[in-house]
């Protein structure tokens, strides 16, 4: 058993070192931290066959460039057009199926975050911007000035799991899991997060995007390769 844990530790060490090396040499995909910068507002929606072009406004439009990656409710999308006050991103059909972006309407608030440098400070956790699936809010409970949100989901894969006090991304927000269950979990939202993200708009019945912890996924995959889980 000790050898197993040593091998697992070496596996994760190599994964993190390789991620840092690739980021420094600019050959890694864009990554995020789950620390939302602000809520952007949807000002235009244009359908193009199975794609949808979303036009949004936010405070850092002037700092964006064409082909830059921005997380939208946890979905990594590329800036394809911009004006002085707005920018446009495109979501393809697969993204629309796996996420809640298809639920957006003009006026919707979207959590946005620009990609990070992997050799910088990581205030949240490693977020890829690849939404795994959606969940549904089943309960919102105010508690002493904060809120507990309960989300339920049907795991699409065996590694789509949460662990108590582990990390999960909900609508692009890096959060700590509370009351982890097989098909549900809770998160605690403080007033700052409530006010500065679109959590203030999430109600019972709302669909949210989930991205499960990449480190947990690698551990499950490692166990599969070792024949420990099937």
N, C-alpha and C positions, 0 to 999 in steps of 0.2 A: 504493500500500500504506500509506503514511503517513497519508493521508486516512482510509482504512478504520479504522486503529487509533485515530485521533483520534475518529472517530464512535463507535466501540465504547466508548472511555473516557468520552465524554460521555453515552452511553446508560446506562452503569453508574452514573455520578455522579448522574444525574437519578433513577435508581431508588432509590439509597440516600438521597438527600435527601428524596424523596417519602415513603419509609418512615418516616423520622424525623419529618417534618411530621405525617403521619397519626397516628403513635403519640402525639405531644404533644397532638393534638386528639381522641384516643381514638376514632378511626374506623377503626383498623386491626385486623385479626384478631389474636387472641392469638398471641404468638411466644414461643419458648423459646431457650435457649442451648446445650442439650445437656450442661449441668453437672448431673448427677443429684444430688438432695438426699439421697435415701436409698432403701432398698428397702421398699416397703409389702408387707404380707402379705394374700393373698386369704383372707377368712374366710367368704364366702358367694357362691354362684352361683345365679342364678334365671333360667330361660328364660321368655321372654314372646313367643310366636309366633316371629318370626325374630330378635328382639332378645335380648340377654343382659344382665342386670343383675349387675354385679360389686360386692360389698361388701368393702371393704378397711380395714385398720387401719394407722396410721402415727403418727409423733410430733407432726405438726402438724395433726391433725384439728380441734382447737379453733380454729385460725386460718382454717379453710376456711369459705366461705359457699356457700349454694345458688346455682347458676348460675355458679360459678367454674370456670375451665378448669385442668385438671391433665394433664400428659403422663404416659401410662402405657406404658412400653416404647416411647416415641416417638409414641404416638397421643394426640392431644388429645381429651380427654373432659370432659364437663360434670358437675359434682356435682349430683345430683338429690335426694338424701336424705342426712341425717347424724344421728348420735347423739353422745353424749359421747365415744365411743371409736371409732366407725367412720363411714365415708361410702360412698355408693353412686354409681356411674356406669353409664351405659348405652351399649352398643356395638350399632350396627345391623348388618344383614347385610353391607352393602358393606365396612364396617370389618373385620368378622370374616373376610371372604374375602381381603382384601388384607394382613392382619396375622396375627400369631401369637396374638392374644388368645383365639381359640377353643381354643388348646392349654392354657390355664390351668386349673388345678384348685385346690380348696381347699388352702391351704398354700403355693401358688406365691409366689415373690418377684417383685415388679414394680418396675422403676425408675420413680420418680416425680419430677416437677419442676413447680413452679408457674410460671405464665407470668411473663415478665419485662417490665420497662419498657424500651422501645427507646431511651430517652434516658439509660439507665444504662450500667453497665460490661458489656461483652460478653466474657465469659471464654472462651466456646467459639466457636460460629459461629451464624449465623442459622438457626434451626430452626423450621419451621412447625407441626410436629406432624401433618403429613399424610403418613403412611407410603406410600411408592411401591409397595413389594412386599416379599416375604420372600427370604431367602437361607438356605442350609444350611451349617452349620459342617462343614468337611471335614478340619480338622487343628488340633490344639492342641499347641504345641511350647514346653515350658519352656526359657528361655534366661537363665541368670545371675540368677535371682530374679524375672524377669518372664516374660511369655508372649506368643507369637505365635499369633494366631488366623487361620485361612484360611477365607474364606467364598466360596461359589460361588452364582451366580444366572444366570437366563436373562433378559436385559434385556427388559422389557415395552415400553419406548420407547427411541428413539435417544438421548434425553438422560439416560438412566439409566446414567451412566458415572462412573468415578472417574479421578482423575489422581494421579500420584506426588506425595506430600507435600500433597495436597489434603485437604479435609474430607469426611467422611461420617458419618452418624448411624446407629449400630447399637443397637437396643433403647433409643433415646433418649439414647445416650451420644455426645457429640461426640468424634470420633477422627480421627487423621491416617492417611491411606492409605499403606501400604507395599506394594511389589511390585504395582502396578496392572496388571491384565490386562483383556482385553475382557469376560470373564465371571467374573472372580474378583479378589480383593484380599486383602491381609493388614492386620491392625492389631496394634500392640504395646500390651500391657496391663501397666501397672506395678502393684505390690502394692496401693497405695491404691485404685485403680480396681477391682482384682480383689476386694478385700474389701468395698467400699462399694457395689457394684452387683451385678446378678445375673450378671455374667460368671463368677463362681465356680461357677455352676450350668450354664454352657454347655458341652456336650460334643460330640464328633463325632456328627453327625446332628441336632443341635438346630436348630430354625428360629428365625431372628431377623428383626426388622423393619429395613428399610432406608429411609432418606430421603436422597436425593442432594442435593448442594449447590444451593440455589436460584439462586445467582449463575451457576453453570455452566449451569443450565437456561435462564436468560435469555440467556446468550451463544449457546447452540445455537439458541434461538428467533430471536434477532437475525440470526444467520447464515442461517437459513431465509428470513427476510423479505428479506434482501439477495440471496438466490439463490445463496449460497455453498455451502450444503449442502441436500440434498433428502431 
